Amino acid sequence: MITPSLTFVVLGALRNEVTVFEQARQLPGYLDDTFLHLSLGPAPPVFQKSLHDLVLDGLAVDVALLVGGTLLGVAIGLATGVASGARRRSGTDRALAMGSALALSAPVYLFGFIVLTLFAPQSGYLIQIPFVSWYGGYVPFGEDPLGWLQALWVPWLVLATPLAAMCHRMTRATMAEALDEDFIRTARAKGMTEKRVVRRHALRAALPPVLGLASVNMALMVTNVVLIEPAFRLPGFFRQADIGQFRGEQSHVPSLDVVQALVLEAALLISVTMLIADLLRARIDPRAGART
């Protein structure tokens, strides 16, 4: 509630050319309409529907992108981090370290541009791979589950790339520490195989920090969703963040109602996903729950 309120006051004051205090007087009415009556205001005339309906229409795609990209990023980061942590200073470790550095330094839309330009079925200049996601290829899950998966798996991978790189580094560092702990030596002394030691003990120690890292990067993931949706022409509401189409009827500034709806959905998704990640972290490591 705090983030949409601040946005309403600050942007409204700039748009209406009034002081912040004068705009703040309208805040109770905005909060009443938004949170009690679920009214987000009128959409630009080009859409011919309310902002409430626009948000609901695109929410499924937004959630699918955010959840799929996050889960894939954490899974890839854990898998590669475990491989690096168990084989420190090996060729595999160095190669994965270089790959994570590349993933962190390159913007996500660059990977999407490469896929669409070189490999997509409708636009690939190098080779057109049949099951690769392509621009405008989205179909709802209820109509064609396989087509839905085809439309989303590359955006998921693109979204997962920076998070996977961060989780890889965190997992690798945590694994390196855990494998030198006394409880790991005890497990090895009992005759456990190295794979079982890594899977049952070292990986369990690495999970809470990785989940905490994923939690604090939810804002980054939502930002990347905003960038990916128009790149692949996915019909989520964040695709409407192209504020050039949201012109007031008598003004050349973005529609405040549209910006407010975008901020509200982003804040809601970030809060819910952070809460879920923190609850999972507390479930795995009760000490983390006690500290928070």
C-alpha positions, 0 to 999 in steps of 0.5 A, spaced: 500 500 500 505 504 501 508 504 494 502 505 490 500 511 495 507 514 494 507 514 486 500 517 487 502 523 491 508 524 487 506 523 480 499 526 481 503 532 484 507 533 478 502 531 473 497 536 476 502 541 477 500 542 485 504 541 491 505 534 494 500 536 500 495 538 495 495 531 492 495 527 498 489 530 500 486 526 494 489 519 497 484 517 501 479 517 495 484 513 491 485 508 496 478 507 497 477 506 490 483 501 489 483 497 495 475 497 497 472 497 490 477 494 486 477 500 481 483 502 478 480 508 473 479 508 466 484 505 461 486 509 455 480 509 449 484 505 445 483 499 449 475 500 450 475 496 457 477 498 464 484 498 467 481 492 472 479 488 466 486 489 462 490 487 469 486 481 470 487 479 462 494 480 463 495 477 470 496 470 468 502 471 463 505 476 468 505 471 473 507 465 469 513 469 466 515 471 473 514 464 477 517 460 471 523 464 470 524 464 478 524 457 479 528 456 473 533 461 475 534 458 482 534 451 479 540 452 474 543 456 479 543 450 484 545 445 479 551 449 477 553 451 483 553 444 486 557 442 480 562 448 481 562 447 489 564 439 489 569 441 483 573 447 486 578 449 481 577 444 476 576 446 468 568 445 470 568 450 475 572 455 471 568 455 465 561 456 469 565 462 473 566 465 466 559 463 464 556 466 470 560 473 469 557 473 462 550 472 464 551 478 469 554 483 465 549 482 458 542 485 459 536 480 458 533 483 452 540 481 448 539 474 449 532 475 447 534 479 441 539 473 439 534 468 439 529 471 435 534 474 430 537 467 429 533 461 431 526 463 432 521 459 427 518 465 424 524 470 424 531 466 424 536 468 419 541 463 421 537 456 423 529 456 424 529 451 430 521 449 430 520 449 438 523 455 439 519 461 442 517 466 437 515 473 436 507 473 437 507 466 438 503 466 445 497 461 445 493 460 452 494 454 456 487 452 455 487 452 448 494 449 446 498 447 452 504 445 448 503 451 444 503 455 451 510 452 453 513 453 446 511 460 447 514 461 454 520 456 455 525 461 451 522 467 455 523 463 462 530 461 460 532 469 458 529 471 465 532 466 469 539 467 466 541 473 471 538 470 477 541 463 475 548 466 475 547 470 482 544 463 485 550 459 482 555 464 485 552 464 492 551 456 491 558 455 490 561 459 495 556 456 500 558 449 498 565 451 498 564 453 506 559 447 507 564 441 505 569 444 509 565 443 516 565 438 521 559 435 520 561 433 512 567 430 515 563 426 520 558 424 514 564 422 510 567 418 516 561 414 516 562 411 509 557 416 505 558 416 498 560 423 496 554 424 492 550 423 498 554 427 502 553 433 497 545 432 496 543 431 503 548 435 507 552 440 503 546 442 498 541 443 504 546 448 507 546 452 501 539 452 500 537 458 505 542 463 502 540 462 495 532 463 497 534 469 500 538 471 494 532 470 490 527 473 495 531 480 494 532 480 487 524 479 485 524 487 483 529 485 478 525 479 476 519 484 475 523 489 471 526 484 466 519 481 465 517 488 463 523 488 458 521 481 456 514 481 454 514 486 449 520 483 446 516 476 445 509 480 444 506 476 450 500 479 452 501 480 459 499 487 462 506 489 463 507 489 456 503 496 456 509 499 460 510 502 453 508 509 456 508 512 449 501 509 447 498 512 454 497 519 452 492 523 456 486 526 451 489 533 453 496 532 455 502 529 453 504 526 459 503 518 461 496 517 464 497 516 471 491 511 472 496 506 467 502 508 471 498 506 478 496 500 475 503 498 473 506 500 480 500 496 484 501 490 480 508 490 480 508 491 488 503 486 489 507 480 485 514 482 488 511 482 495 507 475 494 513 472 491 518 475 497 513 472 502 513 465 499 521 465 498 522 467 505 517 462 508 520 456 504 527 459 507 524 459 514 521 452 513 528 449 511 532 453 516 528 455 522 534 459 524 533 464 519 525 464 521 527 466 528 532 471 526 527 475 521 
